Amino acid sequence: MTGKPAWIRRPFRHTDEMAATEGLLARLGLNTVCREALCPNYTECFSRHTATIMILGARCTRDCRFCNVEGGAPEAVDPGEPARVGEAAAALGLSYLVVTSVTRDDLPDGGAAQFAETIRQIRAQSPGTAVEVLVPDFRGDAGALLAVAAAGPDVISHNMETVEERYEAVRPGADYRRSLELIARIPAPIHRKSGVMVGIGETRAQLDRLFDDLRGAGCAFLTIGQYLSPSKAHLPVSEYLPPEDFDELARAAYAKGFEFVASAPFVRSSYHAGEALGRG
């Protein structure tokens, strides 16, 4: 690939509001996917006093080739972490909070109990906050998913990330059909959501099939964003799609029946996530 086009460049602006958010999260000892995954929206979101909290440590047991989150020996589960997430939600006055995690294949339940307790703590300490959890695949454990659902999040999200034909190259350790089955098992009235990257070697026909598969699994909310390679050690970008292509993908997704679609180069699964529930 040649250099990045103009529409894929974002300025870095440090603000007092950003520093305040960083300070609070540091004091509470909380990780964010914003920092660990080098999200391009990091400065904007922190300046708006929002962040995507990442529970269960900062080291992942898988090695997805698109992701900047560190791999290696996982950290011990912190039993005080859920309460601190609830405290952060209350302190930031959030109307909407996304909680995600590293993948923890080392844990019998994949971390489901920690997700459930985190949801309960947010409800207890910040009852006005709507909660979205962005969960791993729990290795297909339906009981783990139902334990999370029983805690009552508003949205359960699981990112497909890419088309079926690119799974082996992009998401070793994951399984396309297993991820679809997880989304299909999310019980009502919880909203089902997923996210997709483009520019990682997929074709438009493959994306169309992915959209069909997601609708078949009952997925209602969809995000589509440009893949950005974190380093030369990660998968390279195959293509930078212009903004008008993202508009066309959104129209195609809406035509297939999705209720909410966010599609633009810098869209990520948790970026302005509350807009799907009218809490932008």
C-alpha positions in Angstrom: 0.0 0.0 0.0 1.0 3.6 -0.6 0.7 6.2 2.1 -2.5 6.9 4.0 -5.0 9.1 2.1 -6.0 12.5 3.6 -9.3 11.2 5.0 -7.6 8.6 7.2 -5.4 11.1 9.1 -6.5 12.4 12.5 -4.8 15.2 14.5 -3.8 14.5 18.1 -5.1 17.2 20.5 -4.4 16.9 24.2 -7.1 18.6 26.3 -7.7 19.1 30.0 -10.8 17.0 29.7 -8.7 14.1 28.3 -6.2 14.4 31.1 -9.0 14.3 33.6 -10.4 11.1 32.1 -6.9 9.5 32.0 -6.3 10.5 35.6 -9.6 9.0 36.9 -9.0 5.7 35.1 -5.4 5.6 36.3 -6.5 6.2 39.9 -9.0 3.3 39.6 -6.5 1.0 38.0 -8.7 0.4 34.9 -7.6 -0.6 31.4 -9.2 0.7 28.3 -9.2 -0.8 24.8 -8.8 2.8 23.6 -5.2 2.8 24.7 -4.3 -0.8 24.4 -5.6 -1.2 20.9 -4.4 2.2 19.7 -7.8 3.4 18.7 -7.7 6.4 16.4 -10.6 8.0 18.3 -8.9 7.8 21.7 -8.3 11.6 22.2 -11.8 12.5 21.1 -13.5 10.1 23.3 -11.3 10.8 26.4 -12.0 14.5 25.9 -15.7 13.7 26.0 -15.2 11.9 29.3 -16.0 8.5 27.7 -13.9 5.4 27.3 -14.3 1.7 26.6 -13.3 -0.2 29.7 -11.3 -3.4 29.2 -11.7 -5.9 32.1 -9.8 -9.1 32.9 -6.3 -7.6 32.4 -4.5 -6.3 29.4 -3.0 -9.5 28.0 -4.9 -11.7 25.6 -4.7 -15.5 25.3 -5.1 -15.3 21.5 -3.0 -13.8 18.8 -5.3 -12.1 16.2 -3.2 -10.6 13.5 -5.1 -7.3 13.3 -5.0 -6.4 17.0 -2.5 -4.4 19.1 -3.6 -5.8 22.5 -0.6 -7.6 24.0 -0.6 -11.3 24.2 1.1 -13.5 26.7 0.5 -15.0 30.2 -2.8 -13.6 31.4 -3.2 -11.7 34.7 -5.0 -12.9 37.8 -8.7 -12.0 37.8 -9.1 -8.9 40.0 -12.3 -9.3 42.2 -12.4 -5.6 42.9 -12.4 -4.6 39.3 -16.2 -4.6 38.7 -16.8 -2.2 41.6 -14.2 0.2 40.2 -15.8 0.1 36.8 -19.1 1.1 38.5 -17.3 3.9 40.3 -15.9 5.2 37.0 -19.3 5.2 35.3 -20.8 7.2 38.2 -17.8 9.6 38.4 -17.9 10.3 34.6 -21.7 10.7 34.7 -22.0 8.3 31.7 -25.3 7.8 30.0 -23.8 4.9 28.1 -20.8 2.6 28.8 -19.2 -0.1 26.7 -17.3 -2.8 28.6 -15.1 -5.3 26.8 -12.3 -7.7 27.7 -9.3 -9.5 26.4 -10.0 -13.1 25.5 -9.4 -15.4 28.4 -9.4 -18.9 27.2 -7.5 -19.9 30.4 -10.7 -19.3 32.5 -13.3 -22.0 32.7 -16.1 -19.5 31.9 -14.0 -17.3 29.6 -14.5 -14.4 32.0 -18.3 -14.4 32.0 -18.6 -14.1 35.8 -16.5 -11.0 35.7 -18.6 -9.4 33.0 -21.8 -10.2 34.9 -20.5 -8.7 38.2 -19.3 -5.6 36.3 -22.8 -5.1 34.8 -24.3 -5.5 38.3 -21.9 -3.0 39.8 -22.7 -0.4 37.1 -26.4 -0.8 37.7 -25.9 -0.4 41.4 -23.6 2.6 41.3 -24.8 4.4 38.2 -28.3 3.3 37.5 -28.8 5.8 34.7 -26.1 4.3 32.6 -27.0 2.0 29.7 -24.6 -0.9 29.5 -23.2 -2.5 26.4 -20.8 -5.5 26.7 -18.5 -6.4 23.9 -17.8 -10.1 24.6 -15.4 -12.7 23.3 -16.7 -16.0 21.9 -16.4 -17.9 25.2 -15.2 -20.8 23.0 -18.9 -21.4 22.2 -20.0 -21.9 25.8 -23.7 -21.1 25.8 -23.9 -21.1 29.6 -21.2 -18.4 29.8 -23.1 -16.2 27.4 -26.4 -16.7 29.4 -24.6 -15.8 32.6 -23.7 -12.5 31.1 -27.2 -12.0 29.7 -28.8 -12.7 33.1 -27.0 -9.6 34.5 -29.2 -7.5 32.3 -27.0 -5.5 29.8 -28.9 -3.4 27.3 -26.7 -4.6 24.4 -24.5 -7.6 23.9 -22.0 -7.1 21.1 -19.6 -9.7 19.5 -17.5 -8.5 16.6 -17.3 -10.7 13.6 -14.3 -8.5 12.5 -14.0 -9.9 9.0 -15.6 -12.2 6.3 -15.6 -15.9 6.6 -12.9 -16.4 3.9 -10.4 -14.2 5.9 -10.8 -15.8 9.3 -7.8 -18.1 9.3 -5.5 -15.3 8.3 -7.1 -12.6 10.5 -8.4 -14.4 13.5 -6.5 -17.6 14.3 -8.2 -19.3 17.2 -11.6 -17.9 16.3 -14.3 -19.6 14.3 -16.8 -17.8 12.0 -19.7 -20.1 12.6 -19.1 -20.2 16.3 -19.2 -16.4 16.5 -22.5 -16.3 14.5 -24.0 -18.9 16.8 -23.1 -16.8 19.8 -24.9 -13.7 18.4 -27.9 -15.9 17.5 -28.1 -17.1 21.2 -28.3 -13.6 22.7 -31.7 -13.6 24.4 -34.4 -11.0 23.9 -34.9 -8.2 24.8 -31.1 -7.6 24.7 -30.0 -5.9 21.5 -27.6 -7.9 19.3 -24.7 -6.0 17.8 -21.5 -6.8 15.8 -18.6 -4.9 14.1 -16.7 -5.4 10.9 -13.4 -4.1 9.5 -12.9 -3.4 5.8 -9.7 -3.1 3.9 -8.2 -6.3 5.1 -8.5 -8.4 1.9 -12.3 -9.0 1.7 -14.5 -8.6 -1.4 -17.8 -6.8 -1.6 -19.6 -10.1 -2.4 -18.1 -11.6 0.8 -19.2 -8.6 2.8 -22.8 -9.0 1.4 -22.8 -12.7 2.6 -21.5 -11.6 6.0 -24.3 -9.0 6.3 -26.8 -11.8 5.4 -25.4 -14.1 8.0 -25.6 -11.5 10.7 -29.2 -10.7 9.9 -29.9 -14.4 9.9 -28.5 -14.5 13.4 -30.8 -11.7 14.5 -28.1 -9.0 14.7 -29.8 -5.5 14.7 -26.9 -3.1 15.2 -23.8 -3.0 12.9 -20.6 -1.0 12.8 -18.3 -0.8 9.8 -14.8 0.8 9.9 -11.5 0.9 8.1 -8.8 -1.5 9.2 -5.6 0.3 10.3 -2.5 -1.9 10.8 -1.0 -1.2 14.2 2.5 -2.0 13.1 4.6 -3.7 10.4 4.3 -7.0 12.4 0.5 -7.0 11.9 -1.5 -7.7 8.8 -1.1 -5.0 6.2 -4.0 -2.8 4.9 -5.1 -4.1 1.5 -7.1 -1.0 0.7 -8.2 2.3 2.1 -11.9 2.8 1.3 -13.1 6.3 0.6 -15.9 7.8 2.7 -18.4 7.4 -0.1 -17.8 3.6 -0.1 -18.7 3.5 3.6 -21.9 5.4 2.8 -22.8 2.7 0.2 -22.1 -0.1 2.7 -24.4 1.5 5.2 -27.2 1.7 2.6 -26.6 -1.9 1.7 -26.8 -3.0 5.4 -30.0 -1.0 6.0 -31.5 -2.6 2.9 -30.9 -6.0 4.5 -32.8 -5.0 7.6 -30.3 -3.7 10.2 -31.9 -1.3 12.6 -28.8 0.8 13.2 -25.6 1.1 11.1 -22.6 3.2 11.8 -20.2 3.2 8.8 -17.3 5.5 8.2 -13.5 5.2 8.1 -13.0 5.9 11.9 -16.0 4.0 13.1 -15.1 1.4 15.8 -17.5 -0.9 17.6 -17.7 1.4 20.6 -17.4 4.8 18.9 -20.5 6.8 19.8 -22.1 3.5 20.6 -25.0 5.1 22.6 -26.5 6.5 19.4 -28.1 3.2 18.6 -30.2 3.6 21.7 -30.7 7.3 21.4 -27.9 8.1 23.9 -25.3 9.7 21.6 
